[in-house]
Amino acid sequence: MSDDIAKNIKMIEFYKTELLSSLSFLYGAMFKGKNGDDITDALTGMVMTVYLLSRRLGMDYSDLDKHMLDKIHLQIIEGHEAEKWYKDLSALKEYVSGREEA
């Protein structure tokens, strides 16, 4: 039992490191004007790591999606700049909602 707890803690620490590493890679790629594939790779790594980390922290992937939709909805109501200027949050809400129905 304690071995499982230790392994879980180790994976949480690993995912935290992976998240920071992907963020660092993203910043470097953006600064150096790297191609879209490098930026996409960094962002994909971050999204994957967030989902995996949430699982290690006891959440289901669907719980994470539900909380994200709730947060998106709240930020739309609060008038977040991304929504006011570009309707990014509405687009994300539509995408995530459609993903749940599929």
C-alpha positions as a printed Julia matrix, in Angstrom:
102×3 Matrix{Float64}:
   0.0    0.0     0.0
   2.7    2.52    0.95
   4.53   1.6    -2.26
   1.44   2.71   -4.24
   1.34   6.02   -2.37
   5.04   6.6    -2.98
   4.66   5.79   -6.69
   1.67   8.13   -6.95
   3.61  10.97   -5.3
   6.56  10.31   -7.6
   4.29  10.49  -10.68
   2.72  13.73   -9.44
   6.18  15.24   -9.1
   7.12  13.91  -12.54
   4.01  15.46  -14.13
   4.7   18.78  -12.44
   8.2   18.73  -13.92
   6.84  17.75  -17.35
   4.38  20.64  -17.25
   7.13  23.14  -16.47
   9.37  21.62  -19.11
   6.68  21.92  -21.78
   5.99  25.5   -20.76
   9.68  26.33  -20.99
   9.89  24.69  -24.4
   6.85  26.68  -25.55
   8.36  29.98  -24.42
  11.64  29.12  -26.13
   9.91  28.12  -29.37
   7.87  31.32  -29.4
  10.92  33.47  -28.64
  13.0   31.84  -31.36
  10.16  32.01  -33.88
  10.09  28.24  -34.27
   7.63  26.61  -36.63
   4.08  25.68  -35.7
   4.97  22.03  -35.12
   7.25  22.9   -32.19
   4.61  25.12  -30.64
   1.88  22.52  -31.22
   4.1   19.86  -29.66
   4.67  21.96  -26.54
   0.98  22.8   -26.16
  -0.03  19.19  -26.72
   2.42  18.08  -24.05
   0.94  20.59  -21.63
  -2.65  19.51  -22.25
  -1.76  15.82  -21.92
   0.17  16.44  -18.74
  -2.67  18.42  -17.16
  -5.08  15.54  -17.82
  -2.63  12.96  -16.48
  -1.85  15.07  -13.42
  -5.54  15.51  -12.69
  -5.98  11.74  -12.74
  -3.11  11.25  -10.28
  -4.8   13.86   -8.07
  -7.99  11.79   -8.01
 -10.1   13.43  -10.71
 -11.78  11.75  -13.64
 -11.06  13.26  -17.03
 -14.77  14.05  -17.38
 -14.66  15.94  -14.06
 -11.85  18.08  -15.4
 -13.85  18.79  -18.57
 -16.95  19.69  -16.52
 -15.0   22.07  -14.29
 -13.4   23.61  -17.36
 -16.81  24.19  -18.94
 -18.05  25.77  -15.71
 -15.01  28.06  -15.61
 -15.38  28.98  -19.27
 -19.05  29.83  -18.7
 -18.18  31.99  -15.69
 -15.46  33.86  -17.58
 -17.86  34.51  -20.46
 -20.36  36.0   -18.01
 -17.63  38.06  -16.33
 -16.56  39.51  -19.68
 -13.04  38.09  -19.99
 -10.97  39.95  -22.61
 -10.47  36.81  -24.69
 -14.22  36.62  -25.03
 -14.87  40.32  -25.57
 -12.18  40.71  -28.21
 -12.16  37.37  -30.03
 -15.0   35.15  -28.72
 -12.28  32.57  -27.89
 -14.1   31.29  -24.8
 -17.35  30.74  -26.7
 -15.43  28.81  -29.36
 -13.72  26.7   -26.69
 -17.01  26.08  -24.9
 -18.61  24.93  -28.15
 -15.66  22.63  -28.89
 -15.54  21.05  -25.42
 -19.33  20.69  -25.31
 -19.32  18.99  -28.7
 -16.57  16.66  -27.58
 -18.75  15.53  -24.65
 -21.65  14.7   -26.95
 -19.51  12.6   -29.29
